[in-house]
Amino acid sequence: MSRKLLFWACIGLFGLILFEAARVYFIMPFPGSQLDDAANADRVAVAYWLHGHTTLLRVLAVLAVAYPVFLVMMKPARLRHRWLVVTLLLAYAGVVYLVNTEMMADQMFKQPVTKRLLALDQNKIPVNKLVLGVVEGTEARAYPLQLVGYHHQVRDTVGGKPIMVTYCTVCRTGRVFDPIVDGKAETFRLVGMDHFNAMFEDESTGSWWRQATGEAILGPRKGQTLTELPARQMTLAEWSSEHPNTLVMQPDPAFKAEIDSLATYDLGTKRGKLTGRDSASWKPKSWVVGVVAGNAAKAFDWNELVKKRVINGQVGTELVLITLAPDKLSFGTWSRTVQQKTLTFSPTPDGQFTDRETNSIWNRQGTAVSGPLTGQRLTPVRGYQEFWHSWQSFHPEK
């Protein structure tokens, strides 16, 4: 009888430990948990179900295991049986602690305690650092990738408009969203990952949203998509040359160690399986420029862009231009159609661009500064620098 009680007590405690571990395994980058296959959606759905029923499942499991554990501990039994049960109880307590205080995404990557944005004459961020630049009305803001990459999201108000600046270092995806959902400003927390991409949970309904696409994939709001706002990734030097009145986000001293750990991330020299770059082309961790035009999307090789400085391409029916600044980090993506004419561009030695059709000179902001098209502006199209594996995950045929 004592062996049977011990068996059920151990099975129950093992089950409790596995339940707590499963809550984070399916939505964190553990071996096999983020594989890009058909089963991944099922794994995330299981994690969502476990997350939504945590309290009920814990109560039921504890009630089921409490009786055999009690009998093993209180009835005469071999000492080693009691020690085994005590060990499993301590292991369960340790797993609960680790899962809920150390391994949950929002506990590993926290929001700024002190958010400061300073003018350029007070700024402490090196000008060679990459930023996500946002303009609303007459106001411009720069959010360094190194900072947003740790926090994963930063909330702000620019030109009277609330914004949600997001970044996922494992996918190298920077996105800025309008956080207004169903008519009100929503609050989000980092809950985990899907296809190695950061995933947020909204406070109102508990729905889960992908960072790379802004789409709710699970929960009452499944199928809804956050409105994406225009943003550009470039060095602070390039951004400030375009927007000299910009404010720049500064590091929060409360997270100095965490932010310092991403010091080499911008240049792609940070080592690590999750965030390190592969300098070869078309490898999972290679850099690409992903361009979206209408319902079409296409990736372009970053190494080719560095070599040529200009790529004249096509995405769906849209003829596009991808440009790279002399710093080899700041890029732009534009339509090549101007006044119903298709232009073909090439770089100039001084870091600008010229079109073959009219020989007009264009600056890096997409404005013609000399020639027959002086004053004309290229129309921006959505473009992102990210890892090839990320682009493949969310644009599998593009």
Beta strands, then each sheet from edge to edge (+ up, - down):
strand 1: 117-119
strand 2: 130-136
strand 3: 139-144
strand 4: 153-158
strand 5: 161-168
strand 6: 173-178
strand 7: 180-181
strand 8: 184-185
strand 9: 188-194
strand 10: 197-202
strand 11: 208-210
strand 12: 216-218
strand 13: 227-228
strand 14: 232-235
strand 15: 247-249
strand 16: 287-293
strand 17: 296-301
strand 18: 310-315
strand 19: 318-324
strand 20: 331-335
strand 21: 337-338
strand 22: 341-342
strand 23: 345-347
strand 24: 353-355
strand 25: 361-362
strand 26: 368-370
strand 27: 382-387
sheet 1: 1+ 15- 3- 2+ 14-
sheet 2: 4+ 5- 6+ 13-
sheet 3: 7+ 8-
sheet 4: 9+ 10- 11+ 12-
sheet 5: 17+ 16- 27+
sheet 6: 18+ 19- 20+
sheet 7: 21+ 22-
sheet 8: 23+ 24- 25+ 26-
end
